[in-house]
């Protein structure tokens, strides 16, 4: 077989390979083109949102995080545990598995231990709001950390729409259900936007903002993975904006578990000194 004949075979082979690749790529493009979403009512979207939320009684995960405030970035890692509607427990262990601090949050309190300086702090939930200059409660914080919607807020005032191939729910002045209001202080949410994946109905993005000029805004975005039984949050990014500054928190979960019951150890040693803030 001479070189000319080999060259012809090679050219034909390359041509056929190129043709196959072109056809394959065209098929791939056709498969990825998405049909326009059909309009759906708010009741339908909210029902699917609730049906596809993370199901758990106990939630645990390892995490790594970075927090940016006024261009200063702090990175650390640790473990988070949640007992739904009751407790949020966070252990911070930046290096070599040595615990630096521990945090326990309930519906109405926050407790903090600093194991490096042998100090502790106890206050109510308002301390968190003053710290980040925002308005949150336990239910909202729990929802942000798990990619779910708020559990104890009314849901009858949503309006449905479509935005960039995702479903969108919008509501103004969403109110906390009265039977869960504590100390006669009802928390209202000025404007809430929820974006839902059209395929999974999981929350891809959520935003809460105040209407007035320079009002505060909290925005979260989510990425999920399938653990074999359900979609669980994998990467979470939060932006907190005020008229004065912008803060960003990025969380990445690993070793996430929703199957096992958990303990929430939090015992303050007698030698620790109580402080007024952390």
C-alpha positions in Angstrom: 0.0 0.0 0.0 1.6 3.3 -1.1 1.8 6.5 0.8 -0.8 8.2 -1.5 -3.3 5.5 -0.8 -2.6 5.8 3.0 -3.1 9.5 2.8 -6.4 9.1 1.0 -7.6 6.7 3.7 -6.4 9.1 6.4 -8.2 12.0 4.8 -11.4 9.9 4.5 -11.2 8.8 8.1 -10.7 12.4 9.3 -13.6 13.5 7.1 -15.9 10.8 8.6 -14.7 11.6 12.1 -15.4 15.3 11.6 -18.8 14.5 10.1 -19.7 12.3 13.1 -18.5 15.1 15.5 -20.5 17.7 13.7 -23.7 15.5 13.7 -23.1 14.7 17.4 -22.6 18.3 18.3 -25.7 19.4 16.4 -27.6 16.7 18.2 -26.2 17.9 21.5 -27.2 21.5 20.8 -30.7 20.4 19.9 -31.0 18.5 23.1 -29.9 21.5 25.2 -32.3 23.9 23.7 -35.0 24.4 26.2 -38.6 25.0 25.4 -40.1 28.2 26.8 -41.5 27.6 30.3 -45.2 27.5 30.7 -46.8 29.9 33.0 -47.7 28.3 36.3 -49.8 29.7 39.2 -48.3 30.6 42.6 -50.2 27.7 44.3 -48.7 25.2 41.9 -45.2 26.5 42.3 -45.3 26.8 46.1 -46.7 23.3 46.4 -43.8 21.9 44.3 -41.3 24.0 46.3 -42.5 22.5 49.5 -42.7 18.9 48.1 -39.0 19.1 46.9 -37.5 20.8 50.0 -34.8 19.1 52.0 -36.4 16.5 54.3 -34.7 16.2 57.6 -35.1 16.1 61.4 -31.4 16.3 62.0 -28.9 17.8 59.6 -25.1 17.7 59.8 -22.2 18.7 57.5 -18.6 19.6 57.5 -18.1 23.1 56.0 -15.5 25.5 54.7 -16.3 29.1 54.4 -15.0 32.5 53.6 -16.4 35.8 54.9 -15.6 39.1 53.2 -16.3 42.4 54.9 -15.0 45.7 53.6 -12.4 43.8 51.4 -11.1 41.8 54.4 -11.5 38.1 53.9 -11.6 35.5 56.7 -11.6 31.8 55.9 -12.3 28.9 58.3 -13.9 25.5 58.5 -15.9 23.4 61.0 -19.0 21.4 61.5 -22.7 22.4 61.6 -25.6 20.5 63.1 -29.3 21.4 63.1 -32.3 19.9 64.9 -35.1 21.2 62.8 -37.0 24.2 64.3 -35.0 23.9 67.5 -31.2 24.1 67.5 -28.3 25.2 65.3 -24.9 24.1 66.6 -21.7 25.2 65.0 -18.1 24.2 65.8 -15.2 26.1 64.3 -12.0 24.2 63.8 -9.7 26.1 61.5 -6.5 23.9 61.6 -5.6 20.4 62.6 -9.0 19.6 63.9 -8.5 21.8 67.0 -11.8 23.4 68.0 -11.5 27.2 68.3 -15.1 28.1 69.1 -18.6 26.7 69.5 -21.9 28.3 68.9 -25.4 27.2 69.9 -28.5 29.1 68.5 -32.1 28.5 69.5 -35.3 30.3 68.7 -34.6 33.0 71.2 -31.0 32.7 72.3 -27.4 32.6 71.2 -24.5 31.0 73.2 -20.9 31.3 72.2 -17.7 29.7 73.6 -14.2 30.8 72.7 -11.8 27.9 73.5 -8.7 29.9 72.7 -9.4 32.8 75.1 -11.5 30.8 77.6 -14.5 33.2 77.4 -18.2 32.8 76.7 -21.1 35.0 75.7 -24.9 34.6 76.1 -27.5 36.8 74.5 -30.8 36.8 72.6 -31.2 36.4 68.9 -31.2 40.2 68.3 -27.5 40.1 68.8 -27.0 38.5 65.4 -29.2 41.1 63.7 -27.2 43.9 65.4 -24.0 42.2 64.3 -24.9 41.9 60.6 -27.2 44.9 60.5 -30.1 42.8 59.2 -33.4 41.4 60.3 -33.5 37.6 60.8 -35.1 35.1 63.1 -34.2 31.5 63.8 -36.6 30.2 61.1 -35.1 32.4 58.4 -31.5 31.5 59.4 -32.4 27.7 59.4 -33.9 28.1 55.9 -31.0 30.0 54.5 -28.6 27.3 55.8 -30.5 24.4 54.2 -31.9 25.8 51.0 -35.5 25.6 52.2 -38.3 28.2 52.4 -39.3 29.6 55.7 -41.5 27.2 57.7 -43.6 29.5 59.8 -44.6 32.4 57.5 -47.9 32.8 55.6 -47.7 31.9 52.0 -51.0 33.1 50.5 -49.7 36.4 48.9 -47.2 35.1 46.4 -47.3 36.1 42.7 -45.8 33.8 40.1 -43.7 34.6 37.1 -40.8 33.5 34.9 -37.3 34.9 34.9 -34.5 33.6 32.7 -35.8 30.1 32.3 -36.6 29.8 36.0 -39.9 30.2 37.9 -40.1 33.1 40.3 -42.3 33.8 43.3 -42.6 37.3 44.7 -44.4 38.6 47.8 -44.5 41.7 49.9 -44.8 42.0 53.7 -44.8 38.2 54.3 -45.8 37.8 57.9 -44.9 35.2 60.5 -47.8 33.0 61.5 -49.3 34.4 64.7 -49.1 31.2 66.7 -45.3 31.3 66.3 -44.9 35.0 67.2 -42.9 35.4 70.4 -43.2 38.4 72.8 -45.8 40.0 70.6 -43.2 41.0 68.0 -44.1 39.9 64.6 -41.4 39.9 61.9 -42.5 41.1 58.5 -40.5 40.6 55.3 -40.7 43.7 53.1 -40.2 42.1 49.6 -39.1 38.5 49.0 -38.1 37.0 45.7 -37.7 33.2 45.2 -36.2 31.7 42.1 -37.0 28.0 41.5 -35.3 25.5 39.1 -37.8 24.5 36.5 -36.5 21.0 36.6 -36.2 20.3 40.4 -38.3 23.1 42.0 -35.4 23.6 44.4 -34.6 27.2 45.4 -31.7 28.4 43.2 -31.8 32.0 44.6 -33.6 33.9 47.2 -33.6 37.7 48.0 -35.1 39.8 50.7 -34.9 43.6 50.4 -36.3 46.7 52.0 -38.2 49.0 49.6 -36.8 52.4 50.7 -33.7 53.9 49.1 -30.6 52.4 50.6 -32.6 49.6 52.3 -30.9 46.4 53.4 -30.8 43.4 51.2 -30.0 39.7 51.9 -29.5 37.4 48.9 -28.6 33.7 48.7 -27.7 31.4 45.9 -27.6 27.6 46.0 -26.0 24.6 44.2 -27.1 21.1 45.0 -26.0 17.5 44.7 -27.9 14.2 44.8 -27.0 12.1 47.9 -28.9 9.1 46.5 -32.2 10.0 48.2 -32.7 13.7 47.7 -31.0 16.9 46.5 -28.9 18.4 49.3 -27.2 21.8 49.4 -23.5 21.7 48.4 -22.5 25.4 47.9 -24.2 28.4 49.3 -23.4 32.1 48.7 -24.9 35.0 50.6 -24.6 38.7 50.1 -25.7 41.1 52.8 -25.9 44.7 51.7 -26.7 47.9 53.6 -26.2 51.6 52.7 -22.9 51.5 54.5 -21.2 48.2 53.4 -21.5 44.9 51.6 -20.7 41.5 53.2 -20.3 38.2 51.5 -20.4 34.7 53.0 -19.6 31.5 50.9 -20.3 28.1 52.4 -19.3 24.7 51.0 -20.7 21.6 52.6 -19.2 18.1 52.6 -20.0 14.8 54.4 -23.7 16.0 54.7 -26.0 13.7 56.6 -29.7 13.8 57.2 -30.2 10.3 58.4 -28.7 10.1 61.9 -29.8 11.6 65.1 -27.4 14.1 66.7 -26.1 15.4 70.0 -25.5 19.1 70.6 -22.9 19.3 73.4 -22.5 22.7 74.9 -21.1 22.9 78.4 -19.3 26.0 79.5 -16.3 25.3 81.8 -16.4 27.0 85.1 -13.0 28.7 84.5 -14.4 30.6 81.5 -15.1 34.3 81.8 -18.3 35.8 80.6 -18.1 38.7 78.2 -20.6 41.2 76.7 -19.9 40.6 73.0 -17.8 38.5 70.6 
